[in-house]
Amino acid sequence: MMARLDLRQHSLVELIIRSLSLNLSLVSVALVYAASLLFLKYASFAPLPFETSLSTPPDWASWFDVYLTFPLLIVLCLLPFRTSRQGSIILLCTVAVIPLYLVFASYFFYYAQAPLGLWVLVIPVTLLVPSLILVVVLSTPMINSLILARNMWRDEDDGIKFRLDGLGQKLYFLMIATFSVGLAFLQAYMRSSIKGIPLTGWVSDIGITVDAGARYIISGVNPYTHGLPPWGGTGGTYGPVTYLLAVPFTFLSPGWATHVSALFYAILTSVGIWKLMQLFSPKVAIYSAALFLALPTTSWAIEGGMTSHIALACLIVWSLFMFFSARHFWAGLLCSLGLFTLGIPGILIVPYVITADSREVRFKILAGFVAPIVLGLGALLAILPPAFLVSEIQRIDYFVGGGWLTPYLIFSPGFIKAISIITTSWLVFWFVYRTLKSRTDDRKLLVIVATFLLLIPFTAANYFAFFYVWGSAVALIAILSHVNSREALREASPRLTEVLR
């Protein structure tokens, strides 16, 4: 009897170990969040869940995000990939969305400043938090993004295990996408329903500014020469296309217009991912599209009404689709529109031109890219004073090493600026070099673009969490574009064995 009991105990232990190993990604996420929440629970001045008001600017994570949205959505996104050996899927869900950055850098530092009066006294955070902790907070997402980029280059045959059959699997992904959007609007409603709440209490300043700029345009007011709410600066941070994309939603109230427009462009991005995946891995296209909506960062950006960054992801994805589907003029055109939205998508013209297989294709791409630039610059020169254009060019200096929670808190601005210029230049050089080396491999080109988008905020030392809406969209496509070929190979293996017999 004892032997049998011991045997059963041994078998039970083996079963537990096997279960943990197969669900390593979920266990890792659980441990990370347990440590994070314990820190927030017992750290001095840490804001408490359900006691801290939600009526604060949601540019930063709230207790709703930290304790509910992020852990729930990350686990739900990881469940279908829990037996994958490759770290790409795990890192995509845990790093590309930067939950640790949101938890520590945004939730703790931002919310803890109110009782300490940091905004009034302008007390440096480094006097309250050891520099070592700040270094860890700043370096963790950067290191993990580097690992993610490295994993995307590794093409292991059994790296991603994923079932492509069954209606239940499709319904699951559609359900978590709907759940993600539902959480975003639930928190937006909870914020808006607080009596007497100002607009800045339930819409991000990004969303308020973009919506106000769109309303200025339809009212005949120049957003680049007049102050925009909530902080009163001019609209030079965003390109004219950003405000134009928000114009169709100005018939709604200023608060809900930002959330509805963010949801619209998130869905449009999802459709673009679906169309693009049809070219690489048709069987996994619907899963990829739904997974983008299910990611916590997407939910968080919809919750804050961050139309500009979701629309930018939309332009990037659709530009890539146009390029890979041989609609070269439209690829260049969307790339140029991205340049007039927030700058970064304009660099996609480099791989487009390099990988073009004929002079005619290259001409179509450049024609689509140059047309909006000529028209746009002509219009800007006509309606804006030269002094304003000069000041906007000088603003480029801010975006290299000018983020809110950057190493400025620890190191001197001059040192960070120099390092940022060097590392950003190196990343651009790598981008061009790798494109030249991978001209005939479309999947490698996707990996190159995804890697660039994930790392550029770090090299520029200006990394806010909403930048990862763009990188996570392309990283999804780059990683999951291999699933279909592997699935086909596994299906073909038994038939090949029979033939060899």
N, C-alpha and C positions, 0 to 999 in steps of 0.2 A: 504493500500500500504506500509506504514512504517513497519507494522507488518511483512508483507511478506519480505520486504527488510532486516529487522533485523533477521528474521528467516534464510534467505539465508546467511547472514553474519555469523550467529552463526554456520550454517552448514559448511560454508567454513572454519571457524576457526577449527572446529572439524575435518574436512577433512585434513587440514594442520597438525594438531597435530597427527592424526592417521598416516599420511604419514611419519612424522618425527620419530615416535615411531617404525614403521615397518622398517625404514631404519636407525636405530640408529647407526649401525656400520659405515655406509657411512658418516653420519653426524659427528661422532666422529673423523673419519680419516680426514675429511675436516677441522674441527676445529684445530686439531693438526698441520696439515700442514700449515694452514693459520697462526697460531702463529709462527711456525718455519720459514716460509718465510718472515714474517714481521720482525722477529729478524734479519735474514740475510740481509734484505733490509736496516735496519736502524742502525745496530750495527756498532761500529767503526771498520774500517779496514776490514769489511766483503767483500769478493769478489763478484763482480756483475755478474749476469747471462749474457751470450752472449758477455761479455767483457773480462772475464777471459779466457785465452787460454786453450784449451783441451790438449795441448802438454806437459803434466806433468805426472809423474808416476801414473797410474790409480789404484794403490793399494787402494787409497782413493777415495771418491765420488767426482765427478766433478759436475759442474752446470747442465750438461746434465742429470746426475742421479737424482740430487736433485729436479730439476724443471720439469723434463719430465718423466724419466723412473720409479722412485719409485711411485710418486703419481698416474700415469696412471695405472700401473700394479696392485697396491694395490686395487684401486677402481674396476678394472676389475675382480680381483680375489674375491673380496667381494660380487659383485653383485648377484651371484647365492645363497648366503647364507645370504642375507640381513634381512630375517625374522627369523633367528635362535635366540633362546633365550640364548643358551649356549655361553659363551665367548671364547670357544676353537678355533672356526674357525676365529673369529676376531683377536685373539691374534696370531694365527698361521701366518696370513698374515701381521700383523703389528709388532710383537715382534720377532718371529723367524728369520725374515729378518733384524731386528735391524735398521730400517730407521732413528730413532732419533739419534742413535749412529753415523751413517754415516753422517747425516746432521751436527750435532754439533761438534762431536769429530774429524771427518775426514775432511769434507769440510771446515769448518770455521778455525779450528786450523791449518790444513796443508797448505791450500792455503793462509791464512793470514800471514804466516811466511815469505813468499818471500819479500814483501815490508818492513817488519819490520826487515829483516836481522837476524832472530833468529838462522838460521843454522850457520851463521858466528860468531855472538856474543854469542851464546849459552845462551840466556836469558830464564830463567825458565818461563813456561807458567803461573805459579801461580802468577807471578809479574804483569801479564797483565789481567788475568781473575780471578775474585773472587773465592775463594775456594768453596763457596756455590754452584756456577754454576757448577763447576767441580764435586762436590758430586752428584748433580742432574743428570748430564750427565752420570756419572758412575753407579748410583744406579737405574735409570729408567729401562734400559733393564734387569737388574738383578731381580728387583721386578716383572716386567711383565712376565719374564720367570718362576718365582716361581708361579705366578698366572696361567700361562698356564699349568704348571705341575699339579697344583691342579685341574684345570678344566678337565684335561685328566682322572683323577681318578673318576670324577663324571659322572655317567651314567644315565642322565635324559632321560626319555622316549621320551619327545618332545624337546630335546635339539637341534637337528639338523634337520631342515626342508629343504628337497632337492628333487627336482623332478628328477626321474630316467628314465622318458620316453621321447620319442621324439628325432628325428634326430637333430633338432635345438639346443638342449642342448649340444649334443656331438660336433656339429660343432662349437659352441661357445667356448668350452674349447680348442679345437684344434686350433682355430683362435687366442686366447689369448696366447697360447703357441708359435705359430709361430710369433706372434707380439713381444713377449718377446725376442726370439732369433734374430729377425730382428733388434730390437733396439740395441742389443749387438753388432751385426756386423756393424750396421750403425755407431755407435760411434767409433768402432775400425777402420773403413774405414776413418772416418773424422780425426782421429788422424794420421793415416798412410799417408794421402794425404797432410799433411803439409810439405812444402818444407824444406828439410834439417833436418827433425826430426830424432833424434837418436832412437835407439830401446827402450831405457828406457822411451821415451816419449809416446809410445802407447802400450807397453806390461808391465805387472807388473813385478817387480823384481823376484817374485815367478815363474812366467812363464818362464822368461829368464834363471833362474838358472836351472830349471828342464830340459828345452830343451837343454841347454848347456851340462848338465850331460849326457843326452841321446846321444848326439853327441860325447862326450868323449868316451863313452862305445864302440860305433861302430868304433871309431878310435883307440881303444886299449889303451886309456888313463884312468888312475884310477881317478875318480872324487873325491875320498876321500883323495887323496894326492896332488892334483893340485887345484889351485885356480879357482873358477868358476865366471863368470860375473853375475851380474854387479858390485858386491862389492868386488870380489876377494877372498872371503873365500872359504874353502873347502866344499864339499857337505855333511858334517855330519849332517846337519839339517834334511835331508830326507833319508829314507831308500832306499836300492838298488831297491826294487820293483817300487818305484816312478819313477826312471830313466828308468827302463825297460819298464814301461807302456807308456813312451813317445817315445821310440825308433821307433815304426811303423810310426811315423809322421815326422821323420827327413828328408824325401825326399822333404818336403816343405821348404820354406824359414823360417829362424828363427822366424820371426814375426808371420806369418800366421800359422805356425806349432802349436804354443801354442793355438791359438784360435780354430783351427779345432780339435785338440785333446781334448780341454775342451768341445767343443760341442759334440764330439763323446761319451765321458764318461757321459755327461749329458743325452744324449739320452739313453745310456745303463742303466743308473740309472733309468730313466723313464720306460724303459721296465721291469726292475727288480721290480719296484713298481707295475706295471700292473700285473706281474706274481704273486707277493706276495698277492695282493689284490684279485686275483682270488680264493685264498684259504679261504679268510675271507668274502669278499663282492663282488662277481663277477659283480653285476650290477653297482657298482661304480668304478670298476677297471680302466676304460678308463679315467674317470674324474680325478682320483687321479694322474695317470701318466702324464696327460697333465698339471695339476695344479702345479706339481713340476717344469716343464719347465717354467711355467708362473710366478713363484715367482720372485720378484725383485732381491733377493740375487742370484738366479741361473743365471739370466740375467747378473748381475754385475760380477759374477765369470767368465762367458764365455767371457765377454767383456775384462777382465783383463788377460785372458788366464791362469787361476789358475787351471791347470790340476791336480795338486797333491790333492787338496781338493775335487774336483768333483770326481776324481777317488776313493778317500777314501770313499765318500758317496756311490759310486757304489759297492765297495767291501762289505760294511756294509749291504746294501740292498740285494745283491745277497747271502751273507752268511746267512742272516735271511731266505731268500726264501729256500735255500737248507736245512736249519734246519727244518723248518715247513713242508716241503714237504718230509721229512724223507730221504733225501740224506745226511746222517750224516757225512760221510767221507769228502765230498766236503764242508760241512759247516765248519768243523774244518780247512780244508785246506785254504779256503778263509779268515777265521778269522786270521790264521797265516800269510797269505800274507798281510793282513791289518796291522799286527804288524810290518812287515818289510817295510811298506809304511810310516806311521806316528804314530805308536805306539798304539793309542787309541782303534782301533777295536780288539786288542788282548784280552781285558777284556771280550769280548763276550763269550770267552771260559767258563767263570764262570757260566752264566745261562745255557749254553748248557750242561755242565756236571751235574749241579744240577738238571735240569729238565729231564734228560735222564731217560727213564722208564725201562731200563734193563742194565745189565753189558755189553752186546754185543754192544748196542748203544753207551754207554760211551766209550768203547774201540775204536770204529770206529771214534768217534769225536776226541779223543786224538791222534789216529794214524794220522789223517789228519792234526792235529795241530802241532804235534811234528816233522813230516817229514821235512817240510821246515826249521824249527828252527835248526835241526841237520845239514842239508846241508848248510844252510846259515851261521851258526856260524863257521862251518868247513872252508867254503870259506873265510870268513872274517879273521879268524886267519891265513890263508895261505897267503893272499895278503896284509894285513894291519899290520903295526908295532904295537907292544903292547902299546907303548906310545899314539898312536892315539886312540886306543880302550879305554884307561883309560880316556883320555880327553873327549871322547864322553859320557862316563858314568857320568862324572862330569857335563856335560851340562844339565842333568836332573834338576839340581838345578836351572838353569835359567828358565826353563819352568814353575816352580812353583813360580808365582809372577813376571814374567819377561816381561809382555806385554809392548807395546809402550805407550799407554795411560792408565795407571793403577793408583791405589791409591798411587803409588810411588810419584806422583806429589804433594800429600798432606801430606801423612804419611811417617814415616821412613821406609826404606827397611826392616829392621829387624822385625818391627812390622807386616808389610804386609806378610813377609815370614812365620812368626809363625802362623798368622791367616790362611794363605793359606794351610799350612800343616795340621792344625786341621780340617778345613772345607772339604778339599779334602779327608782326612781319614774318616771323618764322612759320606761323600757321598758314598765312596766305601763300608763302612759298611752297609749303608742303601741299596745299590744296592744288596749286597749279601743277606741281611735279607729279603728284599721284594721278591727276587727271590725264596727264600725258602718258603715264605708264599703263593706264587702264582704259585706253580709248576704245577698245573693242569689247569691253565687258560692261554691259549695262548694270548688272547687279553691283559690281564694284563701284561704279559711279554713284549709285544710291548710297552706298556705305560712305564714300568720300564726302558727299553732301551732308549726310547725317552727322558724321564726325565733326565737320566744320561748324555746323550749327550748334552742336552740343558744347564745343570747346571755345568758340569765339567770345562768349561772355566772360569766361575765366581769364583768357589771355588779355582781354581789355580791362580786367578788374572792375567790371560793372555788371554784376550778376544778380539781377532780380529774378524771382521765381517764375514770373510770367514769361520770361524769355524761352522757357523750356516747352512752351506750347508748340513752337515751331520745330524744335529738335525732336521732341517725342513723336510728332506726326511722321517725319521722314524716317526716324529710327524704326518705327513700327513697320514701315514698308520694307526697309532694308533687311530687317531680321526675318520677317515672315515671308519674304519673297522666295526663300529657300525651301519652305515647307513642302510646297507642291512637288518639286522635283524629288525630294527625299521620299515622299509618300509614294510617288510613282515607282521609284526604285525598289522600295520594299514590296510593292505589289507585284513587281516584275520578277523578283528573286525566286519565288516558288516555280514560276513557269520556266525560268532559265535553268533551274535545277532539273526539272523534268526533261528538258531538251538535252542536257548533258548526259542524262542517264541513257 
